């Protein structure tokens, strides 16, 4: 049974006195400036990719990949050479066996994942996967696989005390005329032979789909669970080792071709919960009887009870409104606690269906369009600090997300948290053990780390808070991505990187400080392709230059 998780920040880590980030004139020096041998491999979205899922994927792609196990960052250049930046030096690591230098056949930008300090996984953006392994004798082994699902590597993980390794690949596909996100999980078995060459063979393939976006995916090193944040629940389509169970229709359920028909549908925003109920034929032209108590609701028409039960959280019983359109009754309930996102409408009731709000998909697509162009529409932004009294036009209202922990063997969700527009994901970062996530909570940016478990007792820990960062991040309409140090001990800065010109750096203020520091770095007209944080250094990548800035 799915356990519901409520992300409640640690109140002792919140700063209610904070007012603004103040622009700081202190100079941030560029300690290292390197001219690249070849330009960065950079693929733009073409005219055939019209969905906002694809526009988002290309617009927000970070071409720098952090290896949290050795404090280095990697990228791929136009000729297929894989470079590592470590200890102030650029080092040639590998040349991709198959790379389309003309970009004609390549579907996605190259991506790199790290299981540990010894195993690196590289996708060339097409159907090729290359795996580099440093063994105990410091010898390098190379494995090349073809006819792999084209896409972006989200995560890769080596299983504890096992020769198995799992790689997750994200792609955008069209299914029955609609665009979906696809997740492909590939499990490989590594055999080290003393007398002959080592082998790496495909052991298991799993394919999943999601209707909306996927913000991140992290595979636990127990090999049994992964967790992800997406705009819709994960659905398994295929498992080569453990076939997917198909729900068959029977006389006792309300399903059509194995698809359950919900008794009601519901959605929410920061202030209200909206419920849609189907009106049966004999109740048409009859007004509903709606009884609302702080934690109880009952809706009936004539002698038919449409919905009844105990609500998860409190409601304002006197502020309920309703209307009937065609054969649907729509009721809006007002929350007592504004900003608190509900994970279920009625306690223990599984008969309803939650509907994420996707009405702003077209608007998001248009906002991302200029980030996918070599000649973007320039949006000049004043170098000012944030004032919490100013409400920025910044919130993509209705961006609902689902945080899931999924059992890979039973194909079921073990843990679930409904994320609303008030606590959407601001950025993610893989760390040595687990994942670091920054959620927006009201005005703030709360940083959490994920815990691992061999059972359903899964937890997230709130470790840092950047006050007012939720509004700050959303106000940057030209924002490409956010980055922060992968070492938790160094996570006292966050950088917002724009598509071109500006990098905004915010220092976490001291406890109960009223004002925080904001730094602005101007790269002129250069297009920024990647950014990474290594210890106290911010690394910025353009198409032909790499900059290393020391952040004090």
N, C-alpha and C positions, 0 to 999 in steps of 0.2 A: 504493500500500500504506500502511496506517495505521501511523504512527510512535507508539510508546508513550513517554509522558512520565512521569518519576518526579519528584514534587515533594519534593526534598530541601532542607530549609532550610540556610542558611548558618550553620554552627556558630559562627562568630565573632559572629553577631547574637543568639545564645541566651544567656540569663542563668541558669545553673544554681544560682546562689547565692540567687536570689530566694525570699522566704518569704511575704510578704503585702502587701496594700494596706491602709494605715492611714487611718482616717477623719480628715479634716482639717477643723478648725473654722473655717478661713479663709472669710470671707463672699465669695460671688460675687454682685456687684451686678447688678440688672436696670437697664441703662442706658436702655432704651427700652421703653415699655409703650403699645401702641396699641389703642384700641377699634375693632373692625371696623365698617364701615358696614352690612354684612349678614353673617349667619352663614355659615360655611364650608359648601359643598356636601358633604354627608356622607350616604352611602347605606349602610344596614345590610343585612346578608344576611337574606333573608326565609325563610319556612318551607319554600319549595319548593326551596331550595338546601341539600340535606342532605349532600352529599359533603364530605369533609374537604379536598379540593382547593379548593372554593369557600369554605369556612369560613376556610381559611388565607389565601386571596387577599384577602378582605374584612378579616380581623382584622389583617393586617400591612401594610395599605395606608398609605403615607405621603402625606399631602395637601400637603406642601411639596416642590417640585421645584427642585433646584439647577441653575442655569445655570453650569457651570464656566468659561465663556468671559468672563463679566463680573462674577463674584462677586455674583450676585443669586439670590433664590429667589422662586418664583411659587406662586400658589394660585388656586382658582376659588371664588367665593361662590355663595350659594343662588340668585341671580338670573342667573347665567351670566357675571358680570363676572370677567375675568382680571386679577389684581393682581400687581404686581411690587414686592418689597421690596428696595431698593438704597440704599446710603449713608444708612441710617437713615430712609428715607422710603417710604411706600406710594404707588405710582403705578398708576393705572388704565391698562391696556394695550389691552384688547379686550373686547368683549361677544360671547359665543358666539351665533351666528345661530340655532341650534336648541338649546334646553335645556328639559327637562321639569321645571318648578319643583315639581311635585307628586311627582316621582320615580316615578310609576306605570309609565312605559314605559322608564325608564332601567335597564339591566342592571348597569352597573359605575360605579364612581366616576370622575370626570374624571381625565385624566392629561395630562402635558405632557412633551415631549421637545425637545432642542436639538441641531441638527446643527453649528452654529457660532454666532457672535455675531449673525448676520444672519437665520437661519431658525429659526422656532419652530413646532412641530407640536402641536396640541391635539386631544384626543378628548373628546367630551362624555359618554362612557360608553355611548352608544347607537350608532347606525349612522352617525354623522357625524364627519368629520375636517376640521379647519380648519387651514390653513397660512398663517403670516404671514412675509412676506419683506421685509427692508429692503434695497433695491438701492443701487447705488453713489451715486445722487443723493439718498440719504437719504429716498427716497419709500417708503411702505409699500404693499405689495401683499397682497391677501387672496384666498385660494382656498378654496372650500367643496366638499366631496365627500360625497355621500349613498350609502346602501346599502353601507357599508363594514362589515367584520366587527366586531361589538361586542367591546370588550375594553380592555385596559390597554396603553399604549405602553411597551415595554421599552427601545427605543433607536431613534434615527434618525441617519442619517449621509449627508453629501454626499460623492460620490466625487471623488477627486483629479483635477483637470484634466478635469472632465466636467460635463455638465449634468444628471446623474442623481442622484437622492436615494432612499435606501431607508429605509422605516419598518417596524418590527417591532411587531406587535400580539399580545398574549397573551390567550387566552380559555379557558374551561372548557366542554367539549362532551360530549355523550353519544354514543358510537359503539357500536352493537350491544349496547346495554344496559349498557355500562361507561363510566365517566367518565374522560376523557382531557384532557390539556392540548393546546391547539392554538396553533401559531405561524403567523401570517400575515405574509409579507414582501411589501410593496408597493413597487415601484420606479416613481418618477415622473420624467418628463422635463420640464425647465424650458426654455422658449424665450423669450428676451428680444428683442422686436421693436422697432425704432426707429420705424416708421411706424404701428404698431398696438399694441394691448394685448398684454401678455405672456400666455403660456399655460403651463399645468401639466397634463400628461396622464399617465394611467396607462400605463406601459410594460410592466410585468411583474408577475405575481402568482404567489407560491409559497406552498403550504400544507404544513405539517408537523405531525406529532403526536408526543406523548410520553405514555407511560403514567402517569408520576408527576408530581411538581412540577417547575417550572422556576424556578431561583433568579435567573438573570440571563441576558441575551443582549446581546452587543456586536458590532456590525458594523464590520469593518475598512474604512478609507477607500479601500482598493484595489478594493472592490466585489466581490471574489472569495470572501472568507471571512467567516464569523462564528464566534464561540465562545460557548459556553453551558455552564452547569452544570445538570444535571437528574437525576432519579432513574431515568432509563432512557434508552437511546440515542435520538437523533433519527431519525425516519422521514419521508421525503418522500412526500407523497400527490399533489401536483399542481404543475406548473410550466408556465405559459402559454407560455413562450419555448422551453423545452427539455423535451419530454415525458419523464416518468419511464419508465425501462426496466423492463419486467416480466420477472422470471425465469421462464422456461418449463421445464416438467418434461421431463427426458430420461432415458434408461435408465441413464445413468452417475452420477446423483446420487441422494441419499436425501432427496427433497423431495416434499411434497404441496401441489399448487396453488401452487407457487413458494415455499413456506415450507420452509426447511432444517430437517431434524430433527437435533438435536445428538447426538453420540456419547455425551456425558456432560454433566451439569450440575454447577456448583460455586458455592459461596458462601464467605464469609469473615467473620471478625470480627478483633478486635485480636490474638487469640492462636492462632487455628486456621483451617484450611481444610477445608471439608466437600465431599465429592464424592459424587454419586449416579450409579450405573451400572445400566443395564438388564440383567437376567439373561435370557439366551436359554433357550428351552424345554429344550434338552438338558442344560443345566447346573443345573437346579433340584435342590434337596436336596444340593448339593455345596458344600463349604466352599471359599472363595476362597484363592488363594495370593497373599499380599501381601508384596512385597519393597520395603522402604523404606530408602534410603540418604540421606545429607544432601542431595544434589541430584538424586536419581534415584528414580523410583517405577515399579513394575511390578505390575499386578493381572491375574491370569488365573484362569480356572475351567476345569478339565479341560485341553483343548488350545486353548481360546479366550482370546486376549489381549484384555482389556477396555480397558486403558489402559496406556500405557508411554511414558516419555520423561524429559527433563531438566526439573526444576522451575525456576521463575524465581528463587526464593530458597531458603535452606536450611531443612530440616525437622529435628525431633528424631526420629531414626529409631526409637527404642525406645518411643515414647509413642503409637503409632497404635492406634486402636480402630475396630471395625466392627460392623455389625449388618445383618441381612436382614429386610425387611418386604415381604410379598407377592413381587413379582418385581423388587424394587429392592435393590441393595447400597449401603449408606450407609457411607462411610469418613470418619473425622475424623483429619486430620493436624495435628500441633502445630508451629507456627512456631518457628524458632530465635530470630528477632528479633521480639519482641512489639511490636505497634503499627505494624509495617511492612505497608502495604497492597499487595497484589500486583495487577498489571494483567493478568496472564495466569497460568494454572496451569502449562502446559508451554510451554517456549520454542518459538515458531514454530508452535504447534498452533492451528488455527482451527476444530477440530471440536467444541469444547465451547461451552457457553452459560453466561454468568455470570448468577446470580440475585440481584438486590438484595433485601434483607430489608425487606418492607413489613408485617411483622406488627404494628407499633405504629401503624398508620394510625388505628385507632379511638381509641387513647389520645391521639394528637396532636390529633385532632378535638376531643376533650373538653377538652383543655388550651387550645385556641384559642377554645372556645365563648364564654367570658366576655369575650373581647376584641371580640366582635361585638355586644355588647348595650349599650344606653343605661344599663342598671342592672346593672353587672357585679358579680360576686361579689368582694368586696374581700378581698385577700390582703395583710395588713399585714406589712411586712418590717422587721426591725430595722436601724438605721443602723450597721452594723458593717463593718469591713474584711474582706477575704478572707484566710483563713489556709490555706496550701497543705497543712497537715497534716490539714485537715478534708475529708472526701470528701462533697461535696454530692450530694443526690438530684437530679441535674441532667442526666444524659446520656440522650438519646433513643437508646439503643443500637440499632444496626442500621440507622441512617439512612444508606444507601449512596447515593453520588452519582457521576455520571460527568461529567468535564470533557472537552468535545469542541471541536475546531476543525474546522469543516465547510466543504467546498468547495461553494459555491452553484451552480456550473455542472455539476460531475460528480455532485452529490448524494452524495458520499462523505465519510467522516471521514478527514481528513488527519492529525490528531493526537489522541491519547486518553490520559487519565489516570483511573484508577479511584480514586475518593475514598471512603474508608471512614468509619466512625463516628469514627475518631480524628482525622480532619482534615476534618470537614464545614465548610461555609461559614458564617461568622459574620455577615458583611455584605459588600456590594459598593458601589462608588462609581465613577461615571463621572468621568474626569479629562480634561484638555484633549486629551491624546493617549493613548488606550488606556483600560484599566479597572483600577481598584484593587480587589483581592480580599483579604479576611481569612479565612484558613483556620485551623481548629483543628488544631494539631499537638501531640499529647500534652496537657499542661496549657496550652500557650501559644496566643496568637493571633498568627499570622505573616501579615504584610501583603506581598502580591505585586503587581507591576504586569505587565500583559501587553505583549508586544512584537508588532509587525506585520511581516509578511513577504509577499513575492509568491510564495513557494514553501512547501514543507513544513518548512522549518527554522524552527520556531516555538519561542519561549522565554518563560518567565516569570521575573521577577527578584524575589528576596526582598530587601525594602528595610528593613523595620522588624520588631520583635518586641515585643509587649506580654506580658510573662511572666505566666503563670497566668490570662490573660484567658479561655482556653477554659472553665475551670471557673467563673469569675466570670459569664460570659455565660449559661451554661447553668443556673446556680443561680437566675436571676431568672425564676421561673415566671410572673410577670405581665408579662414583657417584651413590648414591641410591636416595637421595632426598634432597631438600632444605627446611629450616624452618626459620621463622622469628617471632618475637613477634606479638601476635594477638592484642595487644593494640597499636593503631597508635602512641601514644605518646612515646612508647618504641621502635619503629621500627628503631633503629639506628644500628642494627646488622643483619647479615644474616649468617647462617651456612650451609655449604655444607657437607653432611654426606655421607661417603663412605660405601660400603658394609661391609668392614672389616677394622679395625685399625684406620683410620684417620677421624677426624672432623676438617674442615677448617672454621674459623670464620673471617668474614670481618666486620670492623667497617666503617660506613659511614663517609667519610672524611668531614671536615668542608668546607664551601663554597670556591670554587676556590683553594682548597689545591692541591698541586702537588702529594703528596704521601699519601696513606692511610695505615692503619694497618691491618696486617694479623696475626692471631694466629693459632697454630696447636696443636691439642690434640691427643695424641697417646694412643690408647686402646690396643696395642699389637695385638695378634692374635684373639681377640674377634670379633665375628660377630655381627654387630649392626642391631637390628630389629626395633628400633623405636627412634624417636627424637621429642622433642617438646620444645617450648619456652614459659615459664611462667614468665611474668614480666622480671626481670633481671637475671633469671635463665634458663640455658639450661639443659633439662632433656634428658638423653641418656639411652636407654633400650637395654640390651643384653638378651640372653635366660634365664639367671639366676640371673642377677644383674640389679639394677637401680642406676644411678649416677645423682647427682644434682650438677651442676657447676655454680658458681656465675660469671657473666660477668659484669665487671665494665664499 
